[in-house]
Amino acid sequence: MGNAVSLADVLQRDPPCDQCALCCLTERCTVSLKFFPAVEKKALCPALEQVEGKYRCGLVANPLQYSEEIGIEWPTSDHQELGNHFRLLIGIGSGCDYEREFRHPTEC
């Protein structure tokens, strides 16, 4: 059991997210594809927001702004919980998705 790897160890292997949006600009996530099916697959996610030179997911930051468009009814007073659900679904906080999924090992 001395060789067990914790989730924290795995998450620390990827560089932290710097909000560059390369992951989102390269490919829409499954959450975006599910909740915005009318948007062409190769198009940018309608929930990708840029604020002060950084990118963020609008479904996490402003879920009520998109709730009607994606067909979710949610109490206005509890919007942070809805954002947290999207955060978990997308995997925000687990390191850089671009590094893990798209960058070729020789680029690192």
N, C-alpha and C positions, 0 to 999 in steps of 0.2 A: 504494500500500500504506500510505500515511500515514494513511488513514481507517479502518484495521482496528480493530475493537473486541474487546477481550479478554474472556474469560469473567469474570474478576475485575471488570471494569468493569460488565458486565451485572448481576452479583450485587450490586454495591454500589448499584444503583439502587433496590432494595427495602430498606425498613427492616429491621434485624435482628429475628429472632424474640425476643419478650419472654415467651414461654410463656403467653400469654393463652388459647390454644386456640380463638379465634374461628373459625379455619379448620376445626378438628375438630368444633366445636359446630354449625357451619353445614352441613357436609356430610362424610360419611365418605369417607376417601380410598380409592383403588382397592385398596390393600393390605388395608385393613380389609374391604372388600366381598369380596375374593377369599378371605381366610382365615377370615372369620366369616360365611359365606353363610346360616347359619340365623338370624342376627340380622336383624330387620326393617331395611330400607334406611334408614328415617328415624330409627331408634333410635341412641342414642349408641354409639360404638365401645366394645366391651368392654375394649379395651386402653388406653383413655384413663385416665391416672392423675393424681391431684392430690396434690402433696407440698409442704407448707409454702406454700400459696397459689399455687403455680405448677403448670402442667400439663406432662405429658410423655407420650410414646408408650411404653407398656409393652413393645411388641414390640422397641423399641430398648433401653430401660433394663433390662428383665427378661425377655428372650426365652424363657428356659427355663421361666418360670412359665406361658407360653402354648403351649409347644411341643407338649404332648399334645393340647390343644384344637384347634390348627391342623394337627396331623398331621405335624409335622416332628421327626425324630429327629436329635439333635445332641449331640456329646460335651459333657458338663458342663464340662469343662476349657476349652472353647473358646467359651463363651457370648458373649464380647465380639465375636468375629468375626461371629456370627449377628446380633447387634445392629447391627453396622456394615453388614451386608447390608440390613437393614430401613431403616437410616438413608439409605442411597443410594436405595433403591426409593421411599421417601417423599419424598425431597428435603430432608431436614432439613439445615439449614446454608446454604440458598440464599436466605434472606431470608423476609420475612413473606408467607405464602401468602394470607392474608386480604386484605391490601392489594392484591396482584397480581390475585387472582381474583374477589373479591366486592365490594370497595368501589367505589362509583360514582366516576368521576373528579372529580365536583364535591364529593365528601366529603373529598378529600385536601387 
